[in-house]
Amino acid sequence: MGLKTRCADLLLVAGVVTACLAAGESRRVSRLVALADAQGEVLHRAISRAGRTLAAGTLLDGDDLAWLRAGSPKRVSVLRQRQSSEELPLDNPALLGRVLSAGIVLEAESDQARPGRILDGAFVQRLRALNLGELRVSHREATVEGGLETVEIVWDLNEASANPTGLHLTECRLAQELTLPPILKPGTFLDAHTIERLAASGHAAVAVKIPVPFSLAGWGWRWVFVAGALLLLAGVWLKRGHSGAAADGQEISHVAALVDELLALEKGLDELDERAEHLDSAALQVAIDPLLTGPAYRFAEGREALRRAHGTEAYIAVMEAFARAERKLNRAWSAAVDGYPGEARRSLEAARLSAREAREAMPGTYEALHGG
């Protein structure tokens, strides 16, 4: 790996890390502000000093700021917004499109949980939220004979010490039928149908999250993000330059290989033409096989490199002649297999002439033949 590639990779990694850190900071619930600008802000974390404590959530006034200045801090961590949720009535049009800040039970609806249901973590949380005291469950226990048997027990959802030691509720299955009201999880999107369900369950208002508006001016790491983006762009530019050079070199190598295959095909046909008169059908078939499965096949497989390196016009000129040569070569093979050596020789001659046309149209064959 060259120095240029290593530098490009380093820039990309540094850019991604820097940009991600800066972007992550924009989503934090708190921000650092200068004490001079902290009037009316809500303290994020408690601060204790000299027998006095400012609790988290304190609305900072002048006395609080004076006390903070006495301790010499220049900045303080405050919440980005004073409250994270608000309660809105269901008939408020602003409720549409908001998300719930807490789970809500829909008492007017019911779900059936049947015996045998797996008690996963989400279902257990739902049971606890509904304040169910006890639950009949089943689990598998080893028998004295070395087998397994299903055992039913009553699980206390409120008193963990009353339950079997070493057994977790999520390892059990439900052993009774339950009728449970569904719960809308925190973060549920409130569309018209969900609001109707809430109203049908008797809810008049719900608590929803207050969206945090993005503020470029309040984003302390905005210039760090810009620096990360610039590092990314520089890394991409270096990477593309290196990849482009490598791709160009690779295309040149592929086209040179195609030239070699075309020259090998023409040479093989020339040599076969010189001795074709002395070969019978079986010998002709044996002689044609290596040309079809060798240079002709490899050239056809790699032909797209010609289009990428020299364009469509050169590609068409070469491939028209090559396709004729390939068809005639296949015809010669078929004639030899069918026992028509004369037809096979005529097709070989036509294939040889078409292969020469393809070679003459192929960019780079002159250099390959004359050494530069």
C-alpha positions as CSV (number, residue, x, y, z in Angstrom):
1,M,0.0,0.0,0.0
2,G,1.5,3.4,-1.1
3,L,1.9,6.5,1.0
4,K,-0.9,8.2,-0.9
5,T,-3.4,5.4,-0.2
6,R,-2.4,5.4,3.5
7,C,-2.9,9.1,3.8
8,A,-6.3,8.9,2.1
9,D,-7.4,6.2,4.5
10,L,-6.2,8.2,7.4
11,L,-8.0,11.3,6.3
12,L,-11.2,9.3,5.8
13,V,-11.1,7.7,9.2
14,A,-10.2,11.1,10.9
15,G,-13.0,12.8,9.0
16,V,-15.6,10.2,9.9
17,V,-14.7,10.1,13.6
18,T,-14.6,13.9,13.8
19,A,-17.8,14.5,12.0
20,C,-19.6,11.7,14.0
21,L,-18.4,13.2,17.3
22,A,-19.6,16.7,16.3
23,A,-22.9,15.4,15.0
24,G,-23.4,13.4,18.2
25,E,-22.9,16.6,20.2
26,S,-25.7,18.2,18.4
27,R,-28.1,15.6,19.7
28,R,-27.1,15.8,23.4
29,V,-29.7,16.9,25.9
30,S,-27.3,19.5,27.4
31,R,-25.0,22.2,26.2
32,L,-22.3,24.3,27.7
33,V,-23.0,28.0,28.0
34,A,-21.0,30.9,29.4
35,L,-22.1,32.1,32.8
36,A,-22.9,35.5,31.4
37,D,-25.5,33.8,29.1
38,A,-26.9,31.3,31.7
39,Q,-29.7,33.5,33.2
40,G,-33.0,31.6,33.0
41,E,-31.4,28.4,31.8
42,V,-32.1,25.0,33.5
43,L,-29.1,23.3,35.2
44,H,-28.3,19.9,33.8
45,R,-26.3,18.4,36.6
46,A,-26.2,19.2,40.3
47,I,-23.3,21.4,41.5
48,S,-22.1,21.3,45.2
49,R,-19.6,23.6,46.8
50,A,-19.0,25.0,50.3
51,G,-22.1,23.4,51.9
52,R,-24.5,24.5,49.2
53,T,-25.9,22.4,46.3
54,L,-27.7,23.5,43.2
55,A,-29.9,20.6,42.2
56,A,-30.2,19.4,38.6
57,G,-33.2,21.1,37.0
58,T,-32.7,24.4,38.9
59,L,-33.8,27.5,37.0
60,L,-30.7,29.6,37.2
61,D,-31.3,33.2,38.5
62,G,-28.9,36.0,39.4
63,D,-28.1,34.7,42.9
64,D,-27.3,31.3,41.5
65,L,-25.0,32.7,38.9
66,A,-23.2,35.0,41.4
67,W,-22.6,31.9,43.6
68,L,-21.3,30.0,40.6
69,R,-18.9,32.9,39.6
70,A,-17.4,32.8,43.1
71,G,-16.2,29.3,42.3
72,S,-14.5,30.6,39.1
73,P,-16.2,28.4,36.5
74,K,-16.5,30.1,33.1
75,R,-19.2,27.8,31.7
76,V,-22.0,25.7,33.0
77,S,-23.9,22.7,31.6
78,V,-27.6,23.5,31.0
79,L,-30.5,21.6,29.3
80,R,-31.1,22.4,25.7
81,Q,-34.7,22.9,26.5
82,R,-36.5,23.5,29.9
83,Q,-38.8,20.5,29.6
84,S,-38.7,17.4,27.4
85,S,-42.5,16.8,27.2
86,E,-45.8,18.5,27.3
87,E,-49.4,17.4,27.7
88,L,-51.8,18.2,24.8
89,P,-55.5,17.5,24.5
90,L,-56.6,14.9,21.9
91,D,-58.6,17.6,20.0
92,N,-55.5,19.8,19.5
93,P,-54.5,19.7,15.8
94,A,-50.9,20.1,16.9
95,L,-51.0,16.6,18.3
96,L,-51.0,15.0,14.8
97,G,-47.5,13.8,13.9
98,R,-46.1,14.0,17.5
99,V,-44.7,11.1,19.5
100,L,-45.7,9.8,22.9
101,S,-43.3,10.5,25.7
102,A,-44.6,7.7,27.9
103,G,-46.5,4.4,27.5
104,I,-50.3,4.5,27.5
105,V,-52.6,1.6,28.2
106,L,-55.6,1.3,25.9
107,E,-58.3,0.0,28.3
108,A,-61.0,-0.2,25.6
109,E,-59.1,-2.8,23.6
110,S,-57.9,-6.3,24.4
111,D,-55.3,-8.8,23.2
112,Q,-55.4,-12.5,23.8
113,A,-52.3,-14.2,25.1
114,R,-52.6,-18.0,24.9
115,P,-50.9,-20.7,26.9
116,G,-47.5,-21.6,25.5
117,R,-46.6,-18.1,24.6
118,I,-42.9,-17.3,25.1
119,L,-42.4,-14.7,27.8
120,D,-39.9,-12.4,26.1
121,G,-38.6,-9.2,27.7
122,A,-41.1,-6.9,26.1
123,F,-44.1,-9.0,27.2
124,V,-42.8,-9.2,30.7
125,Q,-42.4,-5.4,30.8
126,R,-46.0,-5.2,29.6
127,L,-47.2,-7.5,32.4
128,R,-45.5,-5.4,35.0
129,A,-46.9,-2.2,33.6
130,L,-50.4,-3.6,34.0
131,N,-49.6,-4.4,37.7
132,L,-50.5,-8.1,37.5
133,G,-49.6,-9.7,40.9
134,E,-49.2,-13.4,39.9
135,L,-48.9,-15.4,36.8
136,R,-49.1,-19.1,36.1
137,V,-46.2,-20.2,34.0
138,S,-44.5,-23.5,32.9
139,H,-40.9,-24.5,32.4
140,R,-39.0,-27.7,31.7
141,E,-37.2,-29.5,34.5
142,A,-34.9,-32.5,34.5
143,T,-36.2,-35.7,35.9
144,V,-34.4,-38.3,38.0
145,E,-34.4,-40.6,35.0
146,G,-32.5,-37.9,33.0
147,G,-35.4,-36.8,30.9
148,L,-37.4,-33.5,30.9
149,E,-40.9,-32.7,32.2
150,T,-43.1,-29.7,32.1
151,V,-43.7,-28.1,35.5
152,E,-46.3,-25.4,36.2
153,I,-45.6,-22.8,38.9
154,V,-47.1,-19.5,40.0
155,W,-44.8,-16.6,39.5
156,D,-44.9,-13.6,41.7
157,L,-44.4,-10.5,39.6
158,N,-44.0,-8.2,42.7
159,E,-41.8,-10.3,45.0
160,A,-38.8,-11.8,43.3
161,S,-37.6,-13.7,46.4
162,A,-40.8,-15.8,46.2
163,N,-39.8,-17.3,42.9
164,P,-37.5,-20.3,42.2
165,T,-33.8,-19.5,42.5
166,G,-31.8,-19.6,39.3
167,L,-34.9,-19.5,37.1
168,H,-35.8,-16.4,35.0
169,L,-39.3,-15.5,33.9
170,T,-38.0,-15.2,30.3
171,E,-37.1,-18.9,30.4
172,C,-40.7,-19.8,31.0
173,R,-43.9,-20.0,28.9
174,L,-47.3,-18.8,29.7
175,A,-49.5,-21.5,31.3
176,Q,-52.8,-19.6,31.4
177,E,-54.9,-17.6,29.0
178,L,-54.7,-13.8,29.5
179,T,-56.8,-11.0,28.2
180,L,-54.6,-7.9,28.2
181,P,-55.2,-4.3,27.0
182,P,-52.5,-3.2,24.5
183,I,-50.0,-0.6,25.5
184,L,-48.8,2.2,23.2
185,K,-45.0,2.4,23.7
186,P,-43.1,5.6,24.3
187,G,-42.1,7.0,20.9
188,T,-45.3,5.9,19.2
189,F,-46.2,8.1,16.3
190,L,-49.6,9.7,16.7
191,D,-51.5,9.5,13.5
192,A,-55.3,10.0,13.1
193,H,-56.1,6.3,13.8
194,T,-53.9,6.2,17.0
195,I,-55.6,9.4,18.3
196,E,-59.0,7.7,17.7
197,R,-57.9,4.7,19.7
198,L,-56.8,6.9,22.6
199,A,-60.1,8.7,22.6
200,A,-62.0,5.4,22.6
201,S,-60.0,4.3,25.7
202,G,-61.2,7.4,27.6
203,H,-58.0,9.5,27.3
204,A,-58.6,13.3,27.0
205,A,-55.0,14.3,26.8
206,V,-51.6,12.7,26.3
207,A,-48.0,13.6,27.1
208,V,-45.8,14.0,24.0
209,K,-42.2,14.8,23.4
210,I,-41.2,18.3,22.7
211,P,-39.0,18.3,19.5
212,V,-35.6,20.0,19.9
213,P,-35.2,22.5,17.1
214,F,-31.8,22.4,15.5
215,S,-29.9,25.6,15.9
216,L,-26.7,26.1,14.0
217,A,-25.7,29.0,16.3
218,G,-26.3,26.9,19.4
219,W,-24.2,24.0,18.0
220,G,-20.9,24.4,19.8
221,W,-19.1,21.8,17.6
222,R,-20.3,23.1,14.2
223,W,-16.7,24.1,13.1
224,V,-15.5,20.7,14.3
225,F,-18.1,19.1,12.0
226,V,-17.0,21.4,9.1
227,A,-13.4,20.3,9.7
228,G,-14.4,16.6,9.7
229,A,-16.3,17.1,6.4
230,L,-13.3,18.8,4.9
231,L,-11.1,15.9,6.0
232,L,-13.6,13.5,4.4
233,L,-13.6,15.4,1.1
234,A,-9.8,15.5,1.1
235,G,-9.7,11.7,1.7
236,V,-12.2,11.0,-1.0
237,W,-10.3,13.2,-3.5
238,L,-7.0,11.4,-2.7
239,K,-8.7,8.0,-2.8
240,R,-10.4,8.7,-6.2
241,G,-7.2,10.0,-7.7
242,H,-5.3,6.8,-6.6
243,S,-8.2,4.5,-7.6
244,G,-8.4,6.3,-11.0
245,A,-4.7,5.8,-11.6
246,A,-4.9,2.2,-10.5
247,A,-8.0,1.6,-12.7
248,D,-6.3,3.2,-15.7
249,G,-3.3,0.9,-15.2
250,Q,-5.6,-2.1,-14.8
251,E,-7.5,-1.3,-18.0
252,I,-4.3,-1.0,-20.0
253,S,-3.2,-4.4,-18.6
254,H,-6.6,-5.9,-19.6
255,V,-6.5,-4.5,-23.2
256,A,-2.9,-5.7,-23.6
257,A,-4.1,-9.2,-22.6
258,L,-6.9,-8.9,-25.2
259,V,-4.3,-8.0,-27.9
260,D,-2.3,-11.0,-27.0
261,E,-5.3,-13.3,-27.3
262,L,-6.2,-11.8,-30.7
263,L,-2.6,-12.3,-31.9
264,A,-2.6,-15.9,-30.6
265,L,-5.9,-16.6,-32.4
266,E,-4.6,-15.2,-35.7
267,K,-1.3,-17.1,-35.3
268,G,-3.1,-20.3,-34.5
269,L,-5.4,-20.0,-37.6
270,D,-2.4,-19.2,-39.8
271,E,-0.6,-22.3,-38.7
272,L,-3.7,-24.4,-39.0
273,D,-4.3,-23.1,-42.5
274,E,-0.8,-24.3,-43.6
275,R,-1.5,-27.9,-42.7
276,A,-5.3,-28.1,-43.1
277,E,-5.1,-29.8,-46.5
278,H,-3.3,-32.8,-44.9
279,L,-5.8,-33.2,-42.0
280,D,-8.9,-35.3,-42.0
281,S,-12.2,-34.4,-40.2
282,A,-11.1,-35.9,-36.8
283,A,-7.7,-34.2,-36.9
284,L,-9.3,-30.8,-37.9
285,Q,-11.7,-31.0,-34.9
286,V,-8.8,-31.7,-32.6
287,A,-6.9,-28.8,-34.0
288,I,-9.8,-26.3,-33.9
289,D,-10.8,-27.1,-30.3
290,P,-7.9,-25.3,-28.6
291,L,-8.5,-22.1,-30.6
292,L,-12.2,-22.0,-29.7
293,T,-11.7,-22.8,-26.0
294,G,-8.5,-20.8,-25.7
295,P,-7.8,-17.4,-27.3
296,A,-11.3,-17.0,-28.9
297,Y,-13.1,-17.7,-25.6
298,R,-10.8,-15.5,-23.5
299,F,-11.0,-12.6,-25.9
300,A,-14.9,-12.8,-25.9
301,E,-14.9,-12.9,-22.1
302,G,-12.7,-9.9,-21.6
303,R,-14.2,-7.7,-24.4
304,E,-15.7,-5.1,-22.1
305,A,-12.2,-3.9,-21.2
306,L,-11.9,-2.8,-24.9
307,R,-15.1,-0.7,-24.6
308,R,-14.0,1.0,-21.4
309,A,-10.5,1.7,-22.6
310,H,-11.1,2.8,-26.3
311,G,-14.8,3.6,-26.5
312,T,-17.8,2.2,-28.4
313,E,-16.6,3.0,-31.9
314,A,-13.4,1.0,-31.5
315,Y,-15.3,-1.8,-29.7
316,I,-17.8,-2.1,-32.6
317,A,-15.1,-2.1,-35.3
318,V,-13.2,-4.9,-33.5
319,M,-16.1,-7.0,-32.4
320,E,-17.8,-7.1,-35.8
321,A,-14.8,-8.7,-37.3
322,F,-14.1,-10.9,-34.3
323,A,-17.8,-12.1,-34.3
324,R,-17.4,-13.2,-38.0
325,A,-14.2,-15.0,-37.2
326,E,-15.8,-16.8,-34.2
327,R,-18.9,-17.8,-36.2
328,K,-16.7,-19.2,-39.0
329,L,-14.5,-21.0,-36.5
330,N,-17.6,-22.6,-34.9
331,R,-18.8,-23.6,-38.4
332,A,-15.5,-25.2,-39.2
333,W,-15.7,-27.2,-36.0
334,S,-19.3,-28.4,-36.7
335,A,-18.3,-29.3,-40.3
336,A,-15.3,-31.4,-39.0
337,V,-17.6,-33.1,-36.4
338,D,-20.1,-33.9,-39.2
339,G,-17.4,-35.3,-41.5
340,Y,-17.2,-32.5,-44.0
341,P,-13.4,-31.6,-44.1
342,G,-13.8,-29.5,-47.2
343,E,-16.4,-27.2,-45.6
344,A,-14.3,-27.1,-42.5
345,R,-11.2,-25.9,-44.4
346,R,-13.3,-23.2,-46.2
347,S,-14.7,-22.0,-42.9
348,L,-11.2,-21.9,-41.4
349,E,-9.9,-19.7,-44.2
350,A,-12.8,-17.3,-43.7
351,A,-12.2,-17.3,-40.0
352,R,-8.5,-16.5,-40.5
353,L,-9.3,-13.5,-42.7
354,S,-11.9,-12.1,-40.2
355,A,-9.4,-12.6,-37.3
356,R,-6.9,-10.5,-39.3
357,E,-9.5,-7.8,-39.7
358,A,-10.2,-7.8,-36.0
359,R,-6.5,-7.6,-35.2
360,E,-6.0,-4.7,-37.6
361,A,-8.9,-2.8,-36.0
362,M,-7.7,-3.6,-32.5
363,P,-5.9,-0.6,-30.8
364,G,-2.4,-1.6,-29.6
365,T,-1.7,-4.5,-31.9
366,Y,0.8,-2.5,-33.9
367,E,2.8,-1.8,-30.8
368,A,2.6,-5.5,-29.7
369,L,3.8,-6.7,-33.1
370,H,6.6,-4.1,-33.5
371,G,7.7,-3.6,-29.9
372,G,6.4,-0.1,-29.2
